Amino acid sequence: MLQARDERESPGEKEAAGKIIDGYIVEMNSEPETEKIETKFVAQISLENETWELFYPFVQEGKETLLPLREYAEENWFENAEKRMQEGRRRLIAEITAADE
């Protein structure tokens, strides 16, 4: 968002972007830093091979699919910094554009 603010050409847009960013910061600081998620996992244990793997029971349209936990967590729980920066930029530009109309 800061990069998108700095790329604005008019002082009015830069000021509006700064206020929008400040609003997001206030909103983010009011949210808890951690969130407790209770969920069930399925363990597949092989005594023969002495291995184990955890699965997440993903339910979509009433159908349960067991997904490898690592794969599910990487896609849904871990943050992608680049994706987050692009989303922040898109939101900021959309709000500045809406404010001009």
N, C-alpha and C positions, 0 to 999 in steps of 0.2 A: 504494500500500500504506500509505503514511504517513497518508493521509487516512482510509482505512478503519480503521486502528488508532485514530486520534483519535476516530472516531465510535462506537467500542465504549463501552458504558456501565459495565461492571464493571471494576474495577482488575485483576482476574485476567485478563480477556480482553485488556486493554491490554498487560499484561505478556507474555502468551503471544504476542500479535501482534508485540511488539517482538523477542522471541526468534526468531520465524519470519522476520521481516525481516532480522535479523542473519545468520541462516543463509543466506538468499538472497544477501546481499551477499558473504559469504565464498565461496559457490559461484560467483558471477559474477566475482569477482576472480581466481579460479583459472583461468578460461577465457582463452585468448588474445584480445587485442583485435582482431586482424585474422585473417582466414582466407583462404588462397589457394585460389581456385577455378579449376580449369582446365576450360575449355569451348570449344566451337566455335561460331562465329557464321557466318551466311550473309549475304553482301553482295549487294545488288541494285544494279547500277550501270547508269545510263542515259547513254550517251555523247551521245545525241541531245539530251536535256534537261539534260545536265551535272548530274545529281543522283545521289545514292546513299542507300541505307537499309540498316540492319543488322537482321537477324532472328535470333531465338533458335529453334533446332530443338527444340521441346518434344515429348517422347515420352510418350504415355499409352496404356496397353494395347497396346503394340507399334506404335502408329500415330504417325507424326511429323507435326507441324503447325508451320509457320513462323509465329511470332508476332513482331510488331514488338518489337524489343529494348527500347525505352523503355517500352512497355506492360507487358512481362513483368517488367522490373526494378522498376518502380513497385509492382506487385502483390506481388512475391515477395522483393525484396532490400532495399527501403527500409523503414525502420521507420515505423509509424503510431503516434505518441505517444498519441493518445486510445485506440486499440485496446489498446495495451500497458498503459495505466493501468487500463482496465476488466478486463483479464485478471489483472493483479496484485491488484486488489481482489477479484475472484472467487476466486482461489487462496487469498488470506489468509482470507477468510470461510469457505471450505470447510475449511481446515485448523483454524481455531479451532473450528468446529462439530464436526469429527471428534474433536478433542481433548476436547471436553466429553462425548462419548458414552462 
